[in-house]
Each structure stands twice: as C-alpha cells, then as structure tokens.
Amino acid sequence: MSLIKQFQSDFGDLITQQYAKCIEFSGDLDVSFDEYSQKLLDSLTAIHGELVVKEKSSQMNTHINAIHNNDLYLAIGLCKGNETAWSEFDNRFNSKIKQYALLYTKNESQADDIKLGLKGSLFLESTKTGKSKIASFNGRGSLSSWLKVVIFRDVLSSQKESKVSSLDSIVFGIDDESLADDDMKNLEEIVAAGFKQLSQEEKSLLRDYFILKKRENELANRLQVHVSTISRRIKKICDELLNHFTRIADEKYGLDKDQFKELLNQFDQSWQNSIAKILG
C-alpha cells in the first residue's frame, strides 16, 4: 500500500474533518480531498519523517492540528490558479504586503515594486527543489510569516540587482555571487563562520526576532518563559556572536575587535541594519 493510501486509510476521519474546516474557512478552492491529503502528508513527513503514518490516532491529531491547515489549503488553491483562492489571498494579505516590505527597506518605491511583483515571485521555481515558492509552503508556520521571509528575500534580490551590497544576505544564508571585493569576501567568511557556531534554536530565535519582527512577549508566550528571559537570551546570543566574529577575525585575518568593526562599517547596510542590531 502506498504511503498516501495508508495515510487516508488509517486517518481518513481526521483528514476529512480538517478538510471540511478548510472549505468552511476559505470556500471551495477547487482542491480535491486527494490533493489536500497528499499536501498534508508531504508536510507531515517533511516535519516528522515517513514513520509519522505509524503514529496513533491521538498523536496524529496533534500533528495535524499543529499544521496551519487553512493556509495550506489556500496555498494549494493558489498553485492551481483558482480565482477564489487569489481573491482570498488578496483579502487577507494585499494590504499587508507593502507593510511587510517596509520592514526590510526604507525605500517606498522599492516596497511598491516588491508588492507589484510578489505574485509572480511566488511562482518562481527554486533551482534546488524544482518547485515554485508557493508550492514549497508546507504549513509548518503561518502563511503570513512565510510571506515575510519571501518578501525579505525579494528585497535582497532587488538590492542585488541594484548593486547594493547587503550583509544580511550573508547572515541569513542567502547566496550573493556579486560579492567580489576581497574585504567583503573576508567579511562574508567571518560572519558565516560565526553563525555556524550557533545552535539551530539560537538561529531560529534571531530569525524570529530580527527577520519576522516577532515581539518579545510573543516569543515568550510560545516558549513559555518570562519576557525578560527572551531579552536576556537574545542579548546573550548577540554577545556570543560578537565574540565568535572577533575571534575568527583575529585568528584568520589578524584583525582586532575595532578593526573588525571598521571593516563592517565599510559596507552599506542598506536596510534595517541587521548586523549592527545584532552586534548591539
């Protein structure tokens, strides 16, 4: 029996209930039960592995409820070009897209261009996966948070095309083949090596705070800690990063802390000054 058939056979009631809730929330987006089931299974296996289909019903119910199912259902409709899906997308996000772009650039014209080009951007295929951006959405996070990351990357791409050097492309692992300057290459190596010293949890916290602009109280609620704990964690991670950066700069390039910061200041941090914020 195929994985999808096993999934539908063992958890059909759970899938059917969630599928009905999605239709009730967004309307009929021309997404079949099989299409929804397959996308849901793809998401669950991506997160939990293929053995997820062997889970007990109660645990599977928890896994399914943790997925942003309404967003996942909408994404399938968008992939199919369903007009109702695009209308729903516009109703939910059209007024927010420029607002998201302005989180990462102060250039109003650039933010307008990002907004105009977003729908086309969602269908650009990844050279790594062969999937369009929207087809890669798996519902692990909300569509709103996912769009912020897409827009973040679109801003970086726009800056690259405008010959704007952005250290943020280094920090968050986005390739920028235009960084040909020797000093910039040195800086890229220092920063990339520094971030490799962080745990996935630490990088995730920085991403949520600096890129997705989540508030400290929101992060505290999610992690079930006091808001002051989040503040201390972020400061501790940033302090550790600076120590990693300066150690690597000294060991590999003979740069002291002040020289490293001078190197950092040579380059245009064109939006949000992410590095400067992280270094404090």
C-alpha positions in Angstrom: 0.0 0.0 0.0 1.3 3.4 -0.9 2.1 5.9 1.8 -0.8 8.2 0.8 -3.3 5.3 0.7 -2.1 4.2 4.2 -2.5 7.7 5.5 -6.0 8.0 4.1 -7.0 4.6 5.3 -5.7 5.0 8.9 -6.6 8.6 9.5 -9.4 9.3 7.0 -11.7 10.7 9.6 -9.2 13.2 10.9 -8.2 14.3 7.4 -11.9 14.6 6.4 -12.7 16.8 9.4 -9.8 19.1 8.7 -10.6 19.3 5.0 -14.1 20.3 5.8 -12.9 23.0 8.2 -10.7 24.4 5.4 -13.5 24.6 3.0 -15.7 26.3 5.6 -13.0 28.8 6.3 -11.9 29.7 2.7 -14.7 28.4 0.5 -14.4 25.9 -2.3 -11.0 26.5 -3.9 -11.2 23.6 -6.4 -8.9 21.5 -4.1 -9.8 17.8 -4.1 -9.7 15.6 -1.0 -6.8 13.7 -2.5 -4.9 16.8 -3.3 -5.3 18.1 0.2 -4.4 14.7 1.7 -1.2 14.5 -0.3 -0.1 18.0 0.6 -0.9 17.4 4.2 1.1 14.1 4.2 4.0 15.8 2.4 4.1 18.4 5.2 3.8 15.9 8.0 6.6 13.7 6.6 8.8 16.7 6.0 8.4 17.7 9.6 8.2 14.3 11.4 9.6 11.8 8.8 7.8 9.0 6.9 7.2 7.0 10.1 4.6 9.6 11.0 2.0 7.4 9.3 2.5 4.8 12.0 1.5 7.2 14.8 -1.5 6.6 17.0 -4.7 8.5 16.1 -4.3 10.8 19.1 -0.8 11.8 18.2 -1.7 12.2 14.5 -4.5 14.5 15.6 -2.0 16.6 17.5 0.4 16.7 14.4 -2.4 17.7 12.0 -3.7 20.4 14.3 -0.2 21.9 14.6 -0.2 22.5 10.8 -1.6 25.8 9.6 -4.2 23.9 7.6 -6.3 26.8 6.3 -3.1 28.4 4.9 -2.0 25.0 3.4 -5.4 24.6 1.7 -5.2 28.2 0.4 -1.7 27.5 -1.0 -2.9 24.5 -2.9 -5.7 26.7 -4.5 -3.1 29.3 -5.4 -0.9 26.7 -7.1 -3.9 25.7 -9.2 -4.6 29.3 -10.1 -8.1 29.2 -8.6 -9.7 32.7 -8.8 -11.4 32.3 -5.4 -8.1 31.4 -3.8 -6.5 34.6 -5.3 -9.4 36.6 -4.1 -9.0 35.2 -0.6 -5.2 35.8 -0.7 -5.9 39.5 -1.7 -8.4 39.9 1.1 -6.0 38.6 3.7 -2.7 40.0 2.5 -2.9 42.7 -0.2 -3.0 45.5 2.4 -0.1 44.0 4.3 2.5 43.2 1.5 3.9 46.7 1.3 3.9 46.9 5.1 6.0 43.7 5.2 8.4 45.0 2.6 8.9 48.2 4.6 10.1 46.1 7.5 13.2 45.5 5.3 13.7 48.6 3.2 13.0 52.3 3.8 12.7 52.8 0.1 8.9 53.3 -0.7 9.5 52.8 -4.4 11.2 49.5 -3.8 8.4 48.4 -1.5 5.9 49.2 -4.2 7.9 47.2 -6.7 8.0 44.3 -4.3 4.3 44.4 -3.9 3.6 44.5 -7.6 6.0 41.6 -8.3 5.1 39.4 -5.4 2.5 37.2 -7.1 4.9 36.5 -10.0 7.7 35.8 -7.4 5.5 33.2 -5.7 5.7 31.1 -8.9 9.4 31.3 -9.5 10.9 27.8 -9.3 13.8 27.0 -7.0 16.9 25.7 -8.7 17.3 23.3 -5.7 13.8 21.8 -5.4 12.3 22.5 -8.8 9.2 23.7 -7.0 7.7 27.2 -7.1 7.9 29.1 -3.9 4.2 28.8 -3.1 4.3 25.0 -3.8 7.1 24.8 -1.2 4.9 26.2 1.5 4.2 23.3 4.0 2.1 24.9 6.7 4.6 24.5 9.5 4.4 28.2 10.1 1.7 30.6 9.1 1.4 31.9 5.6 1.8 35.4 7.0 5.2 34.6 8.5 6.2 32.7 5.4 5.4 35.7 3.2 7.6 37.9 5.3 10.5 35.6 4.5 9.7 35.6 0.8 9.4 39.4 0.8 12.7 39.6 2.7 14.4 37.5 0.0 12.8 39.6 -2.7 14.2 42.8 -1.1 17.6 41.2 -1.1 17.3 40.2 -4.7 16.2 43.7 -5.6 19.1 45.2 -3.8 21.5 42.8 -5.5 20.1 43.8 -8.9 20.7 47.4 -7.9 24.3 46.6 -7.0 23.6 47.2 -3.3 25.8 45.2 -1.0 23.9 43.8 1.9 25.5 41.9 4.8 22.1 40.4 5.6 22.5 38.0 2.6 25.5 36.6 4.4 23.9 36.5 7.9 20.8 34.6 6.8 22.4 32.3 4.3 21.2 33.8 1.0 23.7 33.4 -1.8 25.0 36.6 -3.3 27.5 35.8 -6.1 28.2 39.5 -6.7 30.4 39.8 -3.6 33.7 40.0 -5.4 35.6 42.5 -3.3 38.3 40.9 -1.2 37.3 42.7 2.0 33.7 41.7 1.5 34.7 38.1 0.9 36.8 38.2 4.1 33.8 39.6 6.0 31.5 37.0 4.5 33.7 34.2 5.8 33.9 35.7 9.2 30.2 36.3 9.6 29.2 32.9 8.0 31.7 31.1 10.3 30.4 32.9 13.3 26.8 32.0 12.7 27.8 28.3 12.3 28.8 28.4 15.9 25.1 28.9 16.9 22.6 26.2 17.6 19.6 25.8 15.4 17.4 27.0 18.3 19.6 30.2 18.7 19.5 30.9 14.9 15.7 30.4 14.9 15.3 32.9 17.8 17.3 35.5 15.9 15.3 34.9 12.8 12.0 35.3 14.6 13.1 38.4 16.3 15.2 40.2 13.6 13.5 39.0 10.4 9.9 38.1 11.2 9.8 41.0 13.7 8.1 38.9 16.4 7.7 40.8 19.7 9.5 39.5 22.8 6.2 38.9 24.6 5.0 36.7 21.6 8.2 34.7 21.7 8.0 34.4 25.5 4.4 33.0 25.2 5.5 30.5 22.6 8.4 29.3 24.6 6.5 29.5 27.9 9.1 31.8 29.6 9.1 35.3 31.1 9.6 38.1 28.6 12.8 39.1 30.4 14.2 35.7 29.7 13.8 36.3 26.0 15.5 39.6 26.3 18.4 38.0 28.1 18.6 35.1 25.6 18.8 37.5 22.6 21.4 39.6 24.3 23.4 36.5 25.2 23.3 35.2 21.7 24.3 38.5 20.2 27.2 38.8 22.7 28.3 35.3 21.8 28.2 36.1 18.1 30.3 39.2 18.5 32.9 37.0 20.4 32.8 34.5 17.6 33.2 37.2 15.0 36.1 38.9 16.7 37.9 35.6 17.5 37.6 34.4 13.9 38.7 37.8 12.6 41.7 37.7 14.8 42.7 34.1 14.2 42.2 34.1 10.4 42.9 37.7 9.4 44.8 39.3 12.3 42.1 41.8 12.9 41.3 43.1 16.4 37.8 44.0 17.6 38.0 47.6 16.5 39.5 46.7 13.1 36.7 44.2 12.5 34.0 46.8 13.3 35.8 49.2 10.9 35.6 46.5 8.2 32.0 46.1 9.0 31.3 49.8 8.6 32.8 49.9 5.2 29.8 48.3 3.6 26.4 49.7 3.0 23.8 48.0 5.3 21.0 49.3 3.2 18.0 48.1 5.2 17.3 47.5 8.8 21.0 47.4 9.7 20.6 43.8 10.8 24.3 43.2 11.6 24.6 46.4 13.6 21.5 45.5 15.5 22.8 42.0 16.3 26.1 43.3 17.4 24.4 45.9 19.6 
